[in-house]
């Protein structure tokens, strides 16, 4: 399965990894990756002409910690 996901993600992760101010952590054996960047950089990436402009689905989650009650 890892080879399957790597083949799907590799082109986009390589592009994002070349962007200044973008950090990419590939979550092996899954369809996911963690991509971090400043708000300004995210705007640049998703606007017209940006690396993510033509991607059909991009799910962005906030960088927060969830703490359970214990």
C-alpha atoms as one frame of an Amber mdcrd trajectory, in Angstrom:
protein
   0.000   0.000   0.000   2.846   2.386   0.774   4.026   2.294  -2.853   0.512
   3.126  -4.047   0.196   6.201  -1.811   3.745   7.347  -2.562   3.041   7.292
  -6.299  -0.092   9.410  -5.837   1.412  11.965  -3.453   4.957  12.271  -4.767
   4.444  14.859  -7.548   2.573  17.316  -5.326   4.825  16.809  -2.294   7.908
  17.432  -4.438   6.378  20.672  -5.750   5.413  21.848  -2.273   8.835  20.908
  -0.900  10.476  23.259  -3.410   8.490  26.234  -2.130  10.356  28.562   0.230
   8.774  28.666   3.679   6.906  25.377   3.268   7.600  22.309   5.399   6.347
  18.909   4.214   6.113  15.761   6.328   4.918  12.738   4.378   2.840  10.310
   6.439   4.051   7.061   4.933   1.549   4.266   4.273  -1.329   6.751   4.189
  -2.906   9.199   1.781  -1.983  12.101   4.068   0.861  14.537   4.618   1.444
  17.404   7.036   2.229  20.656   5.246   3.006  23.761   7.276   3.433  27.325
   6.055   2.552  30.869   7.047  -0.900  32.252   6.280   0.573  34.465   3.573
   2.276  31.470   1.975  -0.965  29.430   2.026  -2.725  32.289   0.234   0.021
  32.304  -2.373  -0.204  28.516  -2.847  -3.978  28.398  -3.377  -4.455  31.556
  -5.452  -4.424  31.605  -9.232  -1.084  30.362 -10.491  -0.179  28.756  -7.151
   0.918  25.143  -6.718  -2.448  24.144  -5.227  -4.651  26.129  -7.615  -5.698
  23.144  -9.717  -5.957  20.517  -7.019  -9.532  19.320  -6.707  -9.462  18.666
  -2.952  -7.300  20.268  -0.295  -8.279  19.782   3.334  -6.681  22.309   5.680
  -6.841  21.644   9.400  -5.840  24.120  12.118  -2.587  23.567  13.984  -4.045
  22.986  17.460  -3.557  20.514  20.253  -6.543  18.618  21.550  -6.437  17.890
  25.252  -8.778  15.419  26.846 -10.248  15.717  30.270  -8.562  13.351  32.619
